[in-house]
Amino acid sequence: MTSIVPIGLEKNELLRITASLERASEHPLAAAVLAEAAAKNIQLAEVRDFQSLVGRGAEGIVQDQRVAAGSHRLMDELEVMIPDVPDSYVGAGEAEIYVAIDRRFAGWIVVADPIKESSLTALRELKSEGIRTVMLTGDNRSIAENVAGKVGIEEFEAEVRPEQKSEIVKRLQDQGRVVAMAGDGINDAPALAQADVGIAMGTGTDVAMESGGVTLVKGDLVGIVRARKLSQATMRNIRQNLFFAFVYNSLGVPIAAGVLYPFFGVLLSPILAAAAMSFSSVSVITNSLRLRKLEL
């Protein structure tokens, strides 16, 4: 859901200008703006001198006007005065894109992304397994607090810059914790690379997917729960296979070498030794195939 609040412009004009600029951006919010423009059949304009301002927004020239779209911090950097936000938008748990044209505030676009039920399920399951979850976001504290309350996350940090995300991950690692980081944007790439396990959303940017060690094709947090179950089952299976191999070799090799012959006159024929080794391999493969029946 997208709300458009123009200042001195038509709603569709503000959307057209912003969407034209965001077309060259890889930020997740850009997709929502472009989808809204496409739904209204709005023709986009050409953009020149496009600049992606990491963690803040984007800037470029649209129809001979310098347009900037992004966070409140970007407007502060450009010394653009922002009027008071209507009460209906304060703390609504939505992401705000502020837009300035030629250094004058032109309005803002409020993007509300409904929380998936599957995400709530995934977070509840992770919490039940003793996994500590922390939300890092560049949004302001009121929005972060609202969203965290809805999804049941007790720890969160708001207004976090991209470089700060990797610093927070490093801080947790220094505390002796194993950190898995999930993200989908360019801003998340440094933290994904820093984490012990980087989990990128397949619906996100290419940079994020290249930085992460795991990619969730559908971009669904339930995939994290499934990946964890699969990894645990795989490690359990590996330990079982090592046990089988160790038992077979610790018993079969000495007997084949004749260790029992001086005492009992027992020798293992080459045929039986080969059969035993084959049975060992079959046991390991059969045990590994049990992973196909694992319920994720």
FIBA-757290 format. One record per residue (C-alpha): residue in three letters; x, y, z. Coordinates in steps of 0.5 Angstrom, whole numbers, plus 2048, in hexadecimal, padded with zeros to 3 digits. Last residue first. Example, Ala and Ser with C-alpha at 12.3 -4.5 7.8 and 13.67 -1.06 7.14 Angstrom:
<atoms>
SER81B7FE80EALA8197F7810
</atoms>
This chain:
<atoms>
LEU8167C680DGLU8147BF80DLEU81A7BA80CLYS8187B5807ARG81E7B6802LEU8237B7808ARG8227AF809LEU8267AF803SER82C7B0807ASN82B7AA80BTHR82B7A5805ILE8317A8802VAL8357A7808SER8327A0809VAL83479E802SER83B7A1803SER83C79C809PHE839796805SER83E7977FFMET843797805ALA840791808ALA84078E801ALA84778F7FFALA84978C806LEU845786804ILE8487857FDPRO84F786800SER84E781805LEU84E78380CLEU85377E810VAL85277B817GLY85777681APHE854778821PHE85A77B825PRO85F77C81FTYR85A77D81ALEU85678381EVAL85A78981BGLY85B786814ALA85B78D810ALA85378B80EILE85278B815PRO855791817VAL852795811GLY84B792812LEU84A79481ASER84C79C81AASN84A79D812TYR84379B813VAL84279E81APHE8467A5817ALA8417A5811PHE83B7A4815PHE83D7A981ALEU83F7AE814ASN8387AD811GLN8347AE817ARG8387B5818ILE8377B7811ASN82F7B5812ARG82F7BA818MET8337BF814THR82D7BE80FALA8287BE814GLN82A7C5817SER82B7C8810LEU8247C680ELYS8217C9814ARG8257CF813ALA8237D080CARG81C7CF80EVAL81C7D4813ILE81F7D980FGLY81A7D7809VAL8157D980DLEU8187E080DASP8157E1805GLY8197E4800LYS8177DF7FBVAL81E7DC7F9LEU8217DD800THR8287DE7FEVAL82D7DB803GLY8357DD803GLY8337E5803SER8377EA7FFGLU8357E87F8MET82E7E87FAALA82E7EF7FDVAL8327F27F7ASP82D7EE7F2THR8277F27F6GLY8217EF7F9THR81C7EA7F7GLY8207E47F8MET8217E7800ALA8287E6802ILE82B7E2808GLY8327E380BVAL8347DE810ASP83A7E0814ALA8387E7813GLN83D7EC810ALA83B7EB808LEU8347EC80AALA8357F280EPRO8397F5808ALA8347F4803ASP82E7F6808ASN82E7FD805ILE82D7FA7FEGLY8277F7800ASP8247F0801GLY8267EE808ALA8277E980DMET82D7E8812ALA82F7E2816VAL8337E381CVAL8377DE820ARG8387E2827GLY83F7E282AGLN83E7E982DASP8427EB827GLN83D7E8822LEU8387ED825ARG83C7F3824LYS83E7F181DVAL8377F081BILE8367F781EGLU83C7FA81ASER8397F7814LYS8327FA815GLN836801816GLU839801810PRO83280180DARG82F807811VAL82A805817GLU82580A818ALA82280481DGLU8247FF821PHE8207F9823GLU81F7F4829GLU8197F182BILE8167EF824GLY80F7EC825VAL80D7EE81ELYS8087F381FGLY80C7F6825ALA8127F7820VAL80E7FA81BASN80C80081FGLU813800823ALA81680181CILE81180681ASER81280A820ARG81980A820ASN81A80C819ASP81C808813GLY823805812THR8217FE814LEU8257F9819MET8207F481CVAL8237EF821THR8217E8822ARG8247E3827ILE8237DC825GLY8217D882BGLU81D7D3827SER8167D6829LYS8197DD826LEU81A7DA820GLU8137D781FARG8107DD821LEU8147E181CALA8127DC816THR80B7DC818LEU80B7E4818SER80F7E4811SER80A7DF80FGLU8047E3811LYS8077E980CILE8087F080FPRO8047F580AASP8097F9807ALA807801808VAL80A806803VAL80980D805ILE80B8127FFTRP80D819801GLY80C8207FFALA8108257FAPHE8158287FFARG81982D7FCARG82182C7FAASP81F82C7F2ILE81A8267F3ALA81A8237FAVAL81681C7FCTYR816819802ILE815811802GLU81180F808ALA81180780BGLU80B80580FGLY80A803816ALA805808817GLY80980C81CVAL807813819TYR803812813SER7FC814815ASP7FF81A819PRO80181D813VAL80881E812ASP80B825814PRO80E82980EILE81582780CMET81A82C80BVAL81F82A806GLU82682B808LEU829826803GLU82C822809ASP82682380DMET822820807LEU82681A806ARG82581980EHIS81E81980DSER81F813808GLY81F813801ALA81D8167FAALA82181C7F7VAL81F81F7F1ARG8238247EDGLN81E8277E7ASP8208277E0GLN81A8227DFVAL81D81D7E4ILE82481F7E6GLY82781A7EBGLU8278187F3ALA8268127F7GLY82580F7FEARG828810805GLY82C809806VAL830809800LEU82F80F7FCSER82E80D7F5GLN82F8127F0PHE82C8137E9ASP82F8197E5ARG8298187E0VAL8228157E1GLU81D8147DBALA8158157DDLEU8108107DFGLN80980F7DCILE80480D7E1ASN8008077E0LYS7FD8087E7ALA7FF8017E9ALA8068027E6ALA8078087EAGLU8058047F0ALA8097FE7EELEU80F8037EDVAL80E8067F4ALA80E7FF7F7ALA8147FD7F3ALA8188037F6LEU8178017FDPRO81B7FB7FCHIS8218007FAGLU8247FE7F3SER8248057F0ALA8238077E9ARG81C8077E9GLU81C80B7EFLEU81D8117EBSER8178107E7ALA81380D7ECTHR8148147F0ILE8128187EAARG80C8147E9LEU80A8147F0LEU80A81B7F1GLU80681C7EAASN8018177ECLYS80081B7F3GLU7FF8217F0LEU8048267F2GLY80582C7F7ILE8078287FDPRO8058207FBVAL80381B800ILE8038147FDSER80080E800THR8038077FEMET800800800
</atoms>
